[in-house]
């Protein structure tokens, strides 16, 4: 059973989501908070597997709140649940530490899929958001031509790993990983680490087609 906690300031939306999750047998909505202040007061005592967060709370900036949450619970997966149009500004939330981004207008099945994926340590990127970011990238041939180390970093990003974890896996320093990540941003025409996380999850995650429609898989001729 996945234990989820919802942070949403609109009461009608909270009630609607409570009813929605009541019909999903493997996800339990254990509680709700209507403000950032309420969340931070409750968070130390909560037993949960994933936080569902509206980034538009009146008493906190979304990225700032994510940082505060991860100060107390560093490994807590956060799924952004928003009524705002999906656009490249979502990358700020990924930069801050969010693991997924989904519209409140999606079907219950899609929302449940996003929750399962993020709670399982993966990233969730909707096809709509991925398409917006893909418009800012260069050709697919540049992905196929990436140097092996940069490609390896990109694959680890798609798996949801952060810089220090990637460094341990690759047996290098975090500074080396940061250098390869900056080169990837330049090569792919992206502007921030958050955009790179989104792009990697859409293109290289071997399970991406379970969360998005028609994700591009890792090329077979490149080392993982």
N, C-alpha and C positions, 0 to 999 in steps of 0.2 A: 504494500500500500504506500503510495506517494503522499506525503504530508505537505500540503501547500498552505501558505498564508497570504492573504490578499491585502494590499494597501490601495485603497480607492476612496476618494473623498465624496463621491456622489452616491447617496443612499440607494436610489433606484437601481443604479448599476451594480452595487454590491449585492442587492437582493436578487437581481437577475443572474449574476454569476454564481451565487449560492445555489439557486435552483438548477442551473446548468450542471454544476459539479455534483449535485446530488444524484444525477443520473449516470455518472461515470463511476463504475465499481472500483477501479484501481487508484482513484485519486480522491483524497479526503481534504476538503477545505476546513482546516482546523480552527480558523478564526480570521477576523478582519480588523483593520485599523483605518480610520478615516483621515489621518494626518501623519506627517513625518514625526511629529513630537510623540504621538501615541505609539507609533511603531518603535521608536528608539527606546521608549520606556518599557515596552513589552519584550523586545528582542532578546535580552539576556536569558529570559526564562522560557523561551519558545523551543519546542521540539518540532523541527520542520526539515523538509528536504529541498524545498524550493520557495522562493519569494516571488510573488506576482506583484509587480510594481507599476502604478500609474506615475509617469515621470512629471506630470503636470500638477502636482499638489500645490496648494496655495502657500504652504509654509516652508517649502524647500525646493531648491533647484535639483533636477533629476540626477545629473552626474555627481553633484556634491553629496546627495543623499546616498548614492551607491557607495561612494568612498567611506562615508560614515558607517554604513552597514558592514562593509568589509573590514573596517577597523575592529569591530566586535566579533564578526563571524567571517573570517577571511575566505573560507572555502564554500560559502553559501551561494548556490546558483541563483541568479536573478533573471527572471523573464519579464521584459518590458511589455506591458499591456496598455495600449494607448488608442485613443480615438482620433489622434492626429494623422494626417496623411503620411504615408511612408515615403521618406525621402532621405537624401544623403546626410541630413542632419542627425539621423539615427546613429551615425558613426561616433558621435560624441559620447553616446551612452555605452557603446562597445568599448571605446577608449577608457571609460571610467570603470569598466569591469562587468557590464551586463553580458549575459550569455545568449540572449535571444530577444527578438523584437517581433511582436505580433499585434495586429489590429483587433480591437474589440468587436469588429464587425464580422470576424471569421465564424465559420460554423463550429458547433461544439466539438465535432470530430477533429477539426484542424487545431483548435485550441488544446484539446487533450493530447494530440500528437506533439505539439510544441512543448507542453509541460513534461511529457514523458522523456522527450529528447534532452531537454535542458537539465532535468533532474538526474538524468543518466550521465551527465558530464559532457554532453555534446553541445553544439551550438545550433540555434534555429534561426534561419533566415528565410523570409518569405520569398516566393518567386518575384513578387512585385518590387521589393526592395533590392533584390539581387540584380534585377534588370536595370533599375535606375543606376546602380553603381557600375554595371557592366558597360553602360554607355560612356563611362569616363575612362575606360581602359583601352589599351591598344590591342593589336591583333593577337589571335590565338597562337600564331607561330612564335611569338616572343615567349609565351609560356613554355612551349616545347623546347625552346633554345636556352632556358635558364641554366646557369651553372649548377652542378649537382648539389653543392652546399646550400645555395639559395632555394633550390627546389625542395630540399629536405626540410628547411625551415618552414617553407610554405605548407608542406604536408603536416608538420607538427602544429602549426597554427590552425589548420583545418580540424585537427583532433581536439582543439580547445586548450592547448598548452600555452603557458605564459613563458616569458623570456628565460627566467631562471630554470624552469623545468626543461625547456628545450636545451639549454646549455648542459644540464646534467645528462640528458639522453645522448647528446652529440659528443660529450667529453671535451667541451670547449668552454671559454669564459662567456659570461653574459654580455660582455662588451662585443665579442665576436658576433653573437647572435643579433645584437642591436645593429651592428654594421650591415649584416646581410639583410636585415629587415628594411633598413633605410634604402639599400640598393633595390630591393623589391618594389618599394613605393615608387622609386624613380622609373624602373623598367615598366611597371604596369600602369603608370599614369595616375596613381592614387595620391591622396593628400595627407592621410593620417593612419596610424596603426589600426584604428577602429575600422576604417574602410578596408584595410588589408585583411583583418579577421573575417569580415563579411564576405569579401571576394574569395578568400581561401575556402571558407565553409561551403560556398556555392559551387566552386569548381573542382575541389580536390577531395572532399570528405567522401570516403567509400560508402557511407550510409546516406549521403545527401539526398538521393532520390526517394528516401523514405519521408523526408521532410519538405521537399520541394519538387516541383514538376520538372522533370527533364534536366536534372543537374548533370554537369559534365564530370566524368570520372577522371581519375589520375591516369595519365598516359602510361601505357604498359612498358615503354622503353626507358622509363626513368626510375632510378633507385628510390626506394621509400626510406 
